[in-house]
């Protein structure tokens, strides 16, 4: 079975002896991943086999698998064939997005805190992208800016294009974790951002022009390879909009 040939010395499948069984099954799966006994793409034992190995019910294993699937750690396939069974996945941006979106909606993370985190991440992404971005990546950013300039671009479409613009800069920066965190933060703020756009009323056209100008200035800094300017313009852009949208004086 793929992923189980390695020496299990420090991470063998040990029977669970406590009562919160599904959480302890998760602990066992995490041990296997952390120690490298299983890797992305490896298939885990079937529910019945793993339940026997751990000394728990199949229901506990199934509940653990579902929780880990929701976190983007596992992918559960049905039927037969190469895509069937439960395999270790790598979908951090999806899991982070789901987590942040829910907690932002519940106000466990104040918007101001999320924005500050976004500034820290995107400053770094812009700095790195200024020296690393491929011409094709810069060209795609320019296309997004042109689409935002279209008179047919409504607020929802503008929001989507704006999100893609910032995410692609993060990806051009070459740090996968930072890019995934940027995706998660932007997606968690999608509804609040769109609500802020709508709340601007007649001021929208003026604010949209400012946003377009900011984007063009950031793009120019990336084209020039000017890391300092890219970083500074990105932060100024983010702070300016949120002050318009949420009147956050402390941003």
N, C-alpha and C positions, 0 to 999 in steps of 0.2 A: 504494500500500500504506500503510495507516494507520501513522502514526508515523515515516515516512521522508521526509516532504515537507520537514522542517526542514533548514536548512543544516547539513551534516555536518562542517563545517570541522575541528573539534577532535575529532570522534568518528566518523570514517569507518570502514567495515569494512575494516581492513587485513589483508592475508594474514598468517597465522601462520608464523613461520620457525623456531621452536624445536621440540623434540621432545615436550615434555609437552603435547600438543596439546589435550586436552580441558580442561585447566586454563587454557590460553591462550584457548580459545574462551569460557570463563567470563569471563575478563578483558575480552574484547571486548564481551560482552553487558553487563557491569557498566559499561563506559565509556559505552555508549549510554544506560543508565539514569541514571547520575550526571550526564551532561551535559544530560539532558532530551530527547535525541533520540527516545527511546521512553518512554512513560508507561503507567500502569496501564490495562489494557484494549487496548493496542496489540498487534497480531499480528506476531510475528517471521516472517522468511522461512522457507519450508519447509526441512527438513533438507538436501535436495539442493541448493537454491539457496544456502543459507548456506555449505555446505561448499565450493561453487565460489567464492563471494565471498572466503572466508578461505583458500582453498588447502589445505584439510584433508579428511580422509575423513568420510563421513557418520556412521561409527561414533563419531568424536570429537565431532561435533556432538550426536549422540544421547546420548552419555554426559554431556556438559555440560548438556544440557537436563534430563536425569533428576536430576542433582545439584542444579540450580537449582530443580526442582520439589520436591525433598525439603526445600529450604530455604524453600519457600513463596513463591519469587520468580516462578516460572512456573506456568502451568496448561496441561496438555497434553490436548487433546481429539481424539477420533478421528472418522472419518467426514467428512461434509460438513455445511454449514450454518454459522450464525453462531457456534456453540460449538466448531467444529472448529479444528484447528491449534494452534499454541503461542502463548499470549498472556501478557502481563505481568500478574501477579496482585498482590494485596496481602493476604497472610495471615500477618502477623508473629506473631500470638499462637500459631498452630499450629506455626510453625517454631521459635519460642523454646521452646515447650512441649516439643517433641520433643528439642531440644538439651539443655535443662536436665534433663529426665527421665533421659536416658541418662547424662549426666555425674554427676548425683547418685547414680544407681545404681552407677556405677563408682567413686564416692567421690572423684572429681576435685575436686568442690566439697564440702567438709565441711558437714554439716548446720548447724553453728553459723554458718558464713559465710552460708549461704543464709537463715537466720533473721534475721541482722542486716540483710541486704539487704531482706528482707521488712519489717522494722520501719521502715527508712528510707522505703520506698515507701508503706507504709500510713499512716504518720504524715501524710505530705503529702496523701494521698487523703482521709483523714478531715478534715483541716483545710479542704480545698477543698470537700468535700461538705457541711460544716456551713453554708456560705454559698451553695452552688449547687444543692443537691439539690432536685428538683421534688417536689411533694406526692405524685405518683404513684410516684416512686422510693422515697420514705419509706414509702408504703403497702405496696409490694412487700417491703421489708425487714421490715416488721411481720408480713407473711404468712409469711415464712421463719421468723421467730422462733416464731410460733404452731405451725408444722409441727414445729419442733425440740422444742416442748413436748409433742407428742403422745406418749402412752404406747406407741404402735405404732412409734415412730421408733427403729429399731435403729442400731447404731454406724456401719454403712456409709452409711445414709441420713443420719444426723446429719453425717457427714463431708462428704457431697455438699452438704447444705444450708448447712453452715458455710462451705464454699468459695464457694458462690454468694453468700452474705451479704457476704463480704469483697470479692469481685469486683465486685458491684453498687455497693458503696461507692466502689471505685476508678473505676468508670464514671461514677458521679454526680459525681465530682470534676472531670470534664471534660477530663482529660489522657489522650489516647488511648495514648500510649507507656507512661505509667505503668500504665494499665489492662491493656495487653497484657503488660507485664512481671509484673504481679501475677498475671494468669491463668497465665502460664508457671511462676512460682514455686509457686503453689498446686497446679497439676497435677503438677509435678515431685515435690512432697511428698505426693501423695495416698496412695501405698502406705505410706511411712514413717509417716504420720499414722494411717492405719487400723491398722497394726501396733502403734503406740503405744496406740491406744484399746483394742485387744484385750489388750495386755500389762498394762493397768491392773487387769484382773480385777474383783474385788468393789469396788475403789475407783472404778470407772467412774461409778456413779450419783452419787457425791459430786462428782467432777470435772466431770461433765456439768452438774450444777446450777450449779457455779461458772462454767462457760462460758456457760450461758444467762444468768446474772446479768450477766456482763461484756457480752454482746451487747446486753442490754436497756439497760445503762448507756450504751453507745456510741450506740445508737439514740436514746436520750433526748437526749443531747448534740447529735446531728444535728438532731433536731426543735426543740431550743432555739436552734439556730444558734450554739452555743457552740464555736467552733473550738478553743480551748485545751483544753477538757475532752475533746472528741472525739479530739484528737491524743494527749493523755496517757492516756486510758482505752484507746485502741487499743494503744499500746505496752505498757502494764501487762498487758493481756489476753494479748498474744502472748508476752511474756516469762514470765508465770506458767505458761501451758500447757506451753511447751517445757521449763521446769524440772521440771514434773511428768512429762512424757513421756520426756525424755532425760537428766534430771539434769545439765543443763549449767549449772554454777555460774558460768561466765564469760559467760553471755548477759546 
